[in-house]
Amino acid sequence: MSLRITEVARAAGVNKETLRYYERRGLLDEPERSPGGHRLYDDGTVQVLRVIKAAQRLGFTLDEVADLLELGRCGRTPDSGLQARARTKLVEVESRIEDLQTIRTNLLAALAAGCDDLHQCATTDCCPLPFTEIATRRTEA
């Protein structure tokens, strides 16, 4: 069954430009063309697009998604590639969660202290925000 770009985009929940971009990036095979030059996709394209979007929601970048798709195409066991990369991604996510929890704690402290002027707050001893610690941690990371 051949689907046109609008049908594929709608079925996968993406826009047409996303489809074209994924083709340029090599995430999708180049589709066949109709005699009039229109792209014609098979049903499998919708599934690939859903896989790409799901992987992105899991935090994988498009480059990482491309690598995972390539592993699957090469006949390697997809689980071995996905398992290793999922473990690495989980470490990254847990680190981001830790950072977000620190941010949350600091924002709650600023709200509780009634901080209203960032510059004034930073120059007083009663400011709960650890400006030096935050700046140092970001430059070390």
Buried (B, 14 or more C-beta within 10 A) or exposed (E): EBBBBEBBBBBBEBEBEBBBBBBEEEBBEEBEEEEEEEBBBBEEBBEBBBBBBEBEEBEBEBEBBBBBBEBBEEEEEBEEBBEEBBEEBEEEEEEEEEEEEBEEEBEEBBEEBEBEEEEEBEEEEEBBBBEEEEEEEEEEE
